[in-house]
Structures are given as C-alpha cells and as structure tokens.
Amino acid sequence: MGNESTRAAYRTHAAEYTRILGSVEDMHELDQQRIRRWAAGIDGQMIDAGCGPGHWTNYLH
C-alpha cells in the first residue's frame, strides 16, 4: 500500500470514527474540562500516534 492509499484509507476511517463516536466538542462539558486540566499540566510537546481520528489533537490545538 503506497503512502497516498494509506492516507486515503485513514481519512475514510477517521471520518467514520468521528461519525460514530463524535468529537471532543460533542462530549459533556465536564469531560472537556478534564481534558483541558490534563493538558494544562503538560510541559512540552505531545504526539497523537494513531489513536483515533486526531480529535483530541485538534481540540487541544
């Protein structure tokens, strides 16, 4: 599988994942607050290594 076909397959499944499970913005406000508190304690860079469609990364950005 080439790079472009891998990206295309991931994009397809990322959209499906988000459609089924929702986004961080769809979560209860208390859960969003927990994520923000957790992120506030991070000192340095983070990596989102293939754990879903990148919705946490997008939210934290």
C-alpha positions in Angstrom: 0.0 0.0 0.0 1.5 3.3 -1.0 1.5 6.5 1.1 -1.4 8.1 -0.7 -3.6 5.0 -0.5 -2.7 4.7 3.2 -3.7 8.3 3.8 -7.0 7.9 1.8 -7.9 4.8 3.9 -7.1 6.6 7.1 -9.2 9.6 6.1 -12.1 7.3 5.3 -11.9 5.6 8.7 -11.2 8.8 10.6 -14.5 10.2 9.3 -16.3 7.0 10.2 -14.8 7.0 13.7 -15.9 10.7 14.3 -19.3 10.0 12.8 -19.9 7.0 15.2 -18.2 8.3 18.4 -18.5 12.1 17.9 -15.9 14.7 18.6 -14.5 16.2 21.8 -16.9 19.1 21.3 -19.7 16.6 21.5 -18.6 15.4 24.9 -20.1 16.7 28.1 -18.6 20.0 29.3 -17.2 18.3 32.5 -15.2 15.8 30.2 -14.0 18.8 28.2 -12.9 20.5 31.4 -11.0 17.3 32.4 -9.1 17.3 29.1 -8.2 20.9 29.5 -7.0 20.4 33.1 -4.9 17.4 32.0 -3.4 19.3 29.0 -2.6 22.3 31.2 -0.2 20.1 33.2 1.8 19.1 30.1 5.1 20.7 29.8 6.5 20.0 26.3 5.3 18.5 23.1 2.8 15.8 22.7 2.2 13.3 19.9 -1.1 11.8 18.7 0.2 8.4 17.4 -2.8 6.9 15.6 -5.2 6.8 18.5 -8.4 7.7 16.6 -9.0 10.4 14.1 -6.9 13.1 15.8 -9.9 14.7 17.6 -8.0 15.3 20.8 -5.1 16.8 18.9 -7.5 19.1 17.0 -9.3 20.1 20.2 -6.1 20.8 22.1 -4.6 22.8 19.2 
